[in-house]
């Protein structure tokens, strides 16, 4: 999106959940999981979506390409260092999209230039200009970032920004890469650029703020007040170290205080809570209860004084409504006597379209759950849909049968029947120091993969003591981490699903590596 395309009052939302956000995860996301997140972010209404670093791995290249092929309502972007090989990989992955952006970057601060790059600033400037010009051969939408701009001498920063725009950059990003600056300081940097760079009106000025001092959102908004018109952010603020600027927070700041700030976004605010939940679950990063906008306590009132005020008028203690971000106030209990039309109504009220799910499949899963626990709640419905989406791909491993016996003895016993591919199935039994350990030992015997469980936790996904049990784990294979997710009324079954989910991710990673090796041999 060029400077001419963006209105003066519109702030472009550049989402980097799948690039900077994913870098902070302790396990790799599969292509299927990344596509789920990308489609949710598209529904959220972001303008630009940075979805990966294509040169970094075959898996990242494939996921960027698949997302670029699928997403239609946001501009897809890939990251590249100021190197021709990185830019080539971006162009190859993104060329399947009707419109795309290449985002290239290089360090500009003295500490990075001298200690990391070990070059002179003039050499770095030349590399930046060449990278921008080279990227323009593939697209007219090129973004350039001055890495560690917050600690870059202002004279050098002005020089770099002017050169990048002259070379053809349509967006220039000013990152506070290490979250070092204070709001008045960062605002001053943006103001100086507008006052001193003669061609600055030919590009959008963007900001990308990290949260090391808890100031990412404040710095981003200070920059907007100084004239920046793109904010780079992530859902739930996930990202390197302490995270990035939180998308939901800046979006709701600009909506709630639009009269004062005089700016707006294209964000579909009713999709915020739904997107937050999906990203939290897939990325295995729980949202803290006191998180602004999407935390469990964000619209909760405990004080008697507050409750009295809320009963009289909600705006006494709420500056926005839960409905404005897609959180339903009322909960409708569903039972096995509820029909399909009620399920459709509840899904619609939660923000889902009929095209987002298969009603027959969802209804069948709903009935099975309702028979087990009696009442089903909104959270249960969303959890069921997510579980269906996670299983909506060709899995190599499937847990066909499971039997676990345990008591007050010294060990537990688990027996399983595991399907591997279309024609292979095996039955194994094992003992362990608990039911989950026994189950995992049996699965280890059944698969030809050496792995270790490095993290495991169980949580209640639904409402009340009979809510769905959610299992999340991380397993390590050949130095890489893989996240697994399982959901069932039985936490042992959920634990088994989680391990099988992670093992299927490993199987897909092996398949991608084999394909790459075969291609290399073919062209060798």
C-alpha positions in Angstrom: 0.0 0.0 0.0 1.6 3.3 -1.1 1.4 6.6 0.6 -1.1 7.8 -2.0 -3.4 4.7 -1.3 -3.5 5.3 2.5 -5.7 8.1 3.7 -4.2 10.6 6.2 -6.6 9.5 8.9 -6.1 5.7 8.3 -3.5 3.8 10.2 -2.4 0.7 8.3 -2.3 -2.4 10.6 0.6 -4.6 9.7 0.3 -8.0 11.4 3.5 -10.0 12.1 2.0 -12.7 14.3 3.2 -15.4 11.9 6.7 -14.0 11.5 7.9 -12.1 14.6 5.3 -13.7 16.8 6.2 -17.2 15.8 9.9 -16.6 16.5 9.0 -16.6 20.2 7.2 -19.9 20.3 8.9 -23.0 21.8 7.6 -25.3 19.1 7.2 -25.1 15.3 3.8 -24.5 13.8 2.6 -26.7 10.9 1.6 -25.3 7.6 -2.0 -26.2 8.5 -1.8 -24.3 11.8 -0.2 -21.2 10.2 -3.0 -21.2 7.5 -5.7 -21.3 10.3 -4.1 -18.3 12.0 -3.7 -16.4 8.7 -7.3 -16.9 7.8 -8.4 -15.7 11.2 -6.2 -12.6 10.9 -7.6 -12.0 7.5 -11.2 -12.0 9.0 -9.9 -9.6 11.6 -9.3 -7.1 8.8 -5.6 -6.4 8.8 -4.2 -4.5 5.8 -0.8 -6.3 5.6 0.1 -9.7 6.9 3.8 -10.7 7.3 3.7 -14.4 7.3 7.3 -15.7 7.4 10.9 -15.6 6.5 10.9 -17.8 3.3 14.7 -18.3 3.0 14.9 -19.6 6.6 13.6 -23.2 6.0 11.7 -25.3 3.4 8.8 -25.4 5.9 8.7 -21.6 6.2 8.9 -21.3 2.4 6.0 -23.7 1.9 3.8 -22.0 4.5 4.4 -18.5 3.1 3.6 -19.8 -0.4 0.4 -21.6 0.8 -0.8 -18.6 2.7 0.0 -16.3 -0.3 -2.1 -18.6 -2.5 -5.1 -18.6 0.0 -5.4 -15.0 1.4 -7.3 -12.6 -0.7 -8.4 -9.7 1.5 -5.0 -8.7 3.0 -1.6 -8.0 1.3 0.8 -10.9 2.1 4.4 -10.0 3.0 7.6 -11.9 3.5 10.8 -10.9 5.3 14.2 -10.8 3.7 17.6 -9.6 4.9 19.3 -7.1 2.6 20.6 -10.0 0.5 19.6 -11.0 -3.1 19.1 -14.7 -2.0 16.6 -13.8 0.7 14.8 -11.5 -1.7 14.7 -14.2 -4.4 13.2 -16.6 -1.9 10.5 -14.0 -0.9 9.6 -13.4 -4.5 9.4 -17.1 -5.4 7.2 -17.8 -2.4 4.9 -14.8 -2.8 4.5 -14.7 -6.6 1.3 -16.9 -6.4 -0.5 -13.9 -4.8 -2.1 -11.2 -6.9 -0.4 -8.5 -4.8 2.4 -8.9 -2.3 5.0 -7.0 -0.3 8.7 -7.7 0.2 10.1 -6.5 3.5 13.9 -6.1 3.6 15.9 -4.9 6.5 19.4 -4.1 7.8 20.8 -2.7 11.1 21.5 1.0 11.4 22.6 1.6 15.0 26.3 2.0 15.9 26.2 -1.0 18.2 24.7 -3.3 15.4 26.7 -1.9 12.5 30.0 -2.1 14.4 29.6 -5.1 16.6 27.1 -7.3 14.6 27.8 -6.5 11.0 31.4 -5.2 11.5 31.0 -2.8 8.6 31.1 1.0 8.0 27.8 2.8 7.9 28.4 3.7 4.3 28.7 0.0 3.4 25.4 -0.7 5.2 23.7 2.1 3.4 24.9 0.8 0.1 23.6 -2.7 0.9 20.2 -1.2 1.9 19.8 0.8 -1.3 20.8 -2.2 -3.4 18.3 -4.5 -1.6 15.5 -2.0 -2.1 16.3 -1.6 -5.8 16.6 -5.4 -6.3 13.3 -6.0 -4.5 11.6 -3.5 -6.8 12.3 -5.9 -9.7 9.6 -8.2 -8.3 7.0 -5.8 -6.8 6.3 -2.1 -6.5 5.4 -2.7 -2.8 8.7 -2.7 -1.0 9.2 -2.0 2.7 12.6 -1.2 4.2 13.4 -1.4 7.9 16.2 0.3 9.8 16.8 -2.3 12.4 17.5 -0.9 15.9 16.4 2.6 14.7 15.6 3.6 18.3 19.4 3.6 19.1 20.5 4.9 15.7 22.1 8.5 15.6 19.4 10.7 14.0 21.7 12.0 11.3 22.4 8.4 10.1 18.7 7.5 10.4 17.7 10.5 8.3 20.3 9.6 5.7 19.2 5.9 5.6 15.5 6.8 5.3 16.0 9.3 2.5 18.2 6.8 0.6 15.7 3.9 1.0 12.8 6.1 -0.3 14.9 7.3 -3.2 15.7 3.7 -4.1 12.0 2.8 -4.3 10.8 1.9 -0.8 7.1 2.7 -0.5 7.1 2.0 3.3 9.9 2.7 5.7 9.8 1.1 9.1 11.4 2.7 12.2 11.7 -0.2 14.7 12.4 0.1 18.4 14.0 -3.3 18.1 15.1 -3.7 21.7 12.2 -1.8 23.3 14.6 0.9 24.6 13.0 4.2 23.9 10.4 6.2 26.0 7.3 7.5 24.3 8.3 11.2 24.2 11.7 10.1 22.9 10.3 7.8 20.1 7.8 10.5 19.1 10.7 12.9 18.8 12.5 10.5 16.4 9.5 10.3 14.1 9.0 14.1 14.3 12.7 14.7 13.4 12.3 12.4 10.3 9.3 14.3 9.1 11.1 17.6 9.6 14.5 16.6 8.1 13.9 14.0 5.3 13.0 15.9 2.1 11.3 13.0 0.3 9.4 11.5 3.3 6.0 12.3 1.8 6.7 9.6 -0.9 6.4 6.7 1.6 4.4 5.5 4.6 6.3 5.7 7.8 5.8 2.6 9.9 6.8 1.6 13.5 7.6 -1.7 15.0 8.0 -1.5 18.8 9.1 -4.2 21.2 7.9 -4.5 24.7 11.0 -4.9 26.8 10.1 -2.0 29.1 6.4 -2.5 28.6 6.1 0.5 26.3 5.4 -1.0 22.9 1.8 0.2 22.6 2.6 3.6 24.1 5.5 4.1 21.8 3.4 3.0 18.8 0.6 5.5 19.6 3.2 8.3 20.3 4.6 7.6 16.8 1.1 7.8 15.2 0.6 11.2 16.9 3.8 12.3 15.2 2.6 11.2 11.8 3.4 7.5 11.4 0.7 5.7 9.5 1.5 2.0 9.9 1.8 0.0 13.1 3.4 -3.4 13.1 1.9 -5.6 15.8 0.9 -9.1 16.8 -2.2 -10.8 18.2 -1.9 -11.0 22.0 1.4 -9.1 21.7 3.4 -12.3 21.2 7.0 -12.0 19.9 10.7 -12.0 20.7 11.6 -11.7 24.4 8.8 -9.6 26.1 6.8 -9.5 22.9 5.6 -6.9 20.4 3.0 -4.2 20.2 -0.4 -5.8 20.9 -2.7 -5.6 17.9 -5.9 -5.7 19.9 -4.7 -2.9 22.2 -3.7 -0.4 19.5 -6.9 -1.2 17.5 -9.2 -0.5 20.5 -7.2 2.6 21.5 -7.8 4.1 18.1 -11.5 3.0 18.1 -12.2 4.1 21.7 -10.3 7.4 21.4 -11.0 8.2 17.8 -12.4 11.7 18.5 -9.2 12.7 20.2 -6.6 10.9 18.0 -8.4 11.6 14.7 -7.3 8.3 13.1 -9.0 4.9 12.4 -8.2 1.4 11.1 -9.9 -1.3 9.0 -10.0 -3.7 11.9 -13.2 -5.7 12.4 -13.3 -5.3 16.1 -15.9 -8.0 16.7 -13.3 -10.6 15.6 -10.7 -9.6 18.2 -11.6 -12.1 21.0 -12.1 -15.0 18.6 -8.7 -14.4 16.9 -7.0 -14.0 20.3 -8.4 -17.4 21.5 -7.3 -19.1 18.3 -3.7 -17.7 18.4 -3.4 -18.5 22.1 -4.5 -22.1 21.6 -2.5 -22.9 18.5 0.6 -21.2 19.7 0.4 -22.7 23.2 0.7 -19.3 24.8 -2.1 -18.6 27.4 -3.3 -15.1 27.7 -2.8 -13.6 31.2 -6.1 -12.9 33.0 -5.3 -9.2 33.4 -4.4 -8.7 29.8 -6.0 -5.6 28.3 -9.0 -6.2 25.9 -8.8 -10.0 25.7 -7.8 -11.2 29.2 -10.3 -13.2 31.3 -10.7 -10.4 33.7 -10.9 -7.5 31.2 -14.6 -7.2 31.6 -14.9 -8.6 35.1 -16.0 -6.6 38.1 -15.5 -7.8 41.7 -15.6 -4.7 43.9 -19.0 -4.0 45.4 -18.7 -0.3 44.5 -17.9 -1.3 40.9 -20.7 -3.8 40.7 -23.2 -1.2 42.0 -22.1 1.2 39.3 -22.3 -1.4 36.6 -25.9 -2.3 37.6 -26.8 1.4 37.3 -25.0 2.1 34.1 -22.3 0.0 32.4 -20.2 3.0 31.3 -19.5 3.9 34.9 -16.7 1.3 34.9 -16.5 0.1 31.2 -15.0 2.3 28.5 -15.9 -0.3 25.9 -18.4 -3.2 25.9 -17.4 -6.8 25.7 -19.6 -7.2 22.6 -17.4 -4.6 20.8 -14.5 -7.0 20.8 -16.6 -10.1 20.2 -17.2 -11.3 23.7 -20.8 -12.5 24.3 -22.2 -11.3 27.7 -24.9 -14.0 27.9 -24.2 -17.7 27.9 -26.8 -20.0 26.5 -26.7 -23.6 27.9 -27.1 -26.2 25.2 -28.2 -29.9 25.8 -28.6 -33.0 23.7 -32.1 -31.9 23.0 -30.9 -28.8 21.2 -31.3 -28.8 17.4 -29.0 -27.8 14.6 -30.8 -24.4 14.2 -29.8 -23.5 17.8 -26.1 -24.5 17.1 -26.2 -22.3 14.0 -27.6 -19.4 16.0 -25.0 -19.8 18.7 -22.2 -20.0 16.1 -23.5 -16.9 14.4 -23.7 -15.0 17.7 -20.0 -16.0 18.3 -19.0 -14.4 15.0 -18.9 -17.5 12.7 -20.3 -17.8 9.3 -21.9 -21.1 8.0 -19.0 -21.4 5.6 -16.6 -21.6 8.6 -17.7 -25.0 9.7 -19.6 -28.2 8.6 -22.8 -28.2 10.6 -23.3 -31.9 10.4 -19.8 -32.6 11.7 -20.0 -30.0 14.4 -23.5 -31.2 15.5 -22.4 -34.8 15.7 -19.5 -33.8 18.0 -21.8 -31.5 20.0 -24.3 -34.4 20.6 -21.5 -36.7 21.7 -20.2 -34.1 24.2 -23.7 -33.2 25.4 -24.4 -36.9 26.1 -21.3 -37.0 28.3 -21.5 -33.7 30.2 -25.2 -32.7 30.0 -24.9 -28.9 29.3 -22.6 -27.5 26.6 -21.5 -23.8 26.7 -20.2 -21.3 24.2 -16.6 -22.1 25.1 -17.3 -25.8 24.5 -18.6 -25.1 21.1 -15.6 -23.1 20.1 -13.3 -25.7 21.5 -15.1 -28.4 19.5 -14.8 -26.4 16.3 -11.1 -25.8 16.9 -10.5 -29.5 17.5 -12.3 -30.4 14.2 -10.2 -27.9 12.3 -7.0 -29.3 13.9 -8.0 -32.8 12.6 -9.0 -31.5 9.2 -5.9 -32.7 7.4 -4.3 -36.0 6.4 -2.7 -37.4 9.5 -0.2 -40.2 9.3 -0.7 -41.4 12.8 -4.1 -42.1 14.4 -4.9 -43.4 17.8 -7.6 -46.0 17.1 -8.0 -47.5 20.5 -6.9 -46.7 24.0 -7.2 -48.5 27.3 -5.5 -47.4 30.6 -5.6 -49.1 34.0 -4.4 -47.5 37.1 -5.0 -47.5 40.9 -3.1 -47.1 44.1 -0.4 -49.5 43.0 3.2 -48.7 41.9 2.5 -48.4 38.2 -0.2 -47.9 35.5 -0.7 -49.9 32.3 -1.8 -48.6 28.9 -2.7 -50.5 25.8 -3.1 -48.8 22.4 -3.9 -49.6 18.7 -2.1 -47.1 16.5 -2.7 -46.6 12.8 0.3 -45.4 10.7 -0.6 -44.6 7.2 -3.3 -46.4 5.2 -2.2 -50.0 5.7 -0.2 -50.2 8.9 -1.6 -50.7 12.4 0.1 -52.0 15.6 -1.0 -52.9 19.1 1.3 -52.1 22.0 1.2 -52.1 25.8 3.5 -50.4 28.4 3.7 -49.5 32.0 4.5 -46.1 33.6 4.5 -44.2 36.8 1.1 -42.8 36.0 -1.6 -43.2 33.3 -0.2 -40.5 31.0 3.3 -41.8 31.3 2.1 -45.4 30.6 0.2 -44.1 27.5 3.2 -42.2 26.2 5.5 -45.2 26.7 3.1 -47.3 24.6 3.0 -44.7 21.9 6.9 -44.5 21.9 7.0 -48.2 21.2 4.6 -47.9 18.3 6.3 -45.1 16.4 9.7 -45.1 14.6 10.5 -41.6 16.0 13.0 -40.8 18.8 11.5 -38.0 20.8 11.3 -36.5 24.3 8.4 -34.8 26.1 9.8 -31.4 27.2 6.6 -29.7 28.4 3.1 -31.0 29.3 0.1 -29.4 30.9 -3.6 -29.9 31.3 -6.3 -27.2 31.5 -10.0 -26.9 31.7 -11.3 -25.6 28.3 -15.0 -25.4 29.0 -17.0 -24.1 31.9 -17.2 -25.8 35.4 -15.9 -29.0 36.8 -17.2 -31.0 33.8 -15.6 -28.9 31.2 -13.5 -30.3 28.4 -9.9 -31.2 29.3 -7.3 -29.6 27.1 -3.8 -31.2 26.9 -0.9 -29.2 25.5 2.6 -30.6 25.2 5.9 -29.9 23.5 8.1 -32.7 22.2 11.7 -32.4 21.0 12.9 -34.2 17.9 16.4 -33.7 16.4 16.8 -30.4 18.3 13.4 -29.0 17.1 10.3 -28.5 19.2 6.8 -29.5 18.2 3.6 -28.5 19.9 0.7 -31.0 20.3 -2.9 -30.2 21.3 -5.7 -32.6 22.4 -9.3 -32.0 23.6 -11.6 -34.5 25.2 -13.8 -35.0 28.3 -11.2 -37.5 29.4 -7.8 -35.9 30.1 -6.0 -39.2 29.3 -7.6 -39.3 25.9 -6.8 -35.6 25.4 -3.2 -36.3 26.4 -3.0 -39.1 23.8 -4.4 -36.8 21.1 -1.9 -34.1 21.9 1.1 -36.5 21.5 -0.3 -37.9 18.2 -0.9 -34.3 17.0 2.8 -33.5 17.6 4.0 -36.7 16.0 2.0 -35.9 12.9 3.7 -32.5 12.7 7.1 -34.3 12.9 6.0 -36.7 10.1 5.1 -33.7 7.9 8.5 -32.1 8.7 10.3 -35.3 7.6 8.2 -35.4 4.4 9.1 -31.8 3.5 12.8 -32.5 4.2 12.6 -35.6 1.9 11.0 -33.6 -0.9 13.6 -30.9 -0.7 16.4 -33.6 -0.8 14.8 -35.2 -3.8 14.6 -31.9 -5.6 18.3 -31.2 -4.8 19.3 -34.6 -6.2 17.2 -34.1 -9.3 18.8 -30.7 -10.0 22.2 -31.7 -8.7 
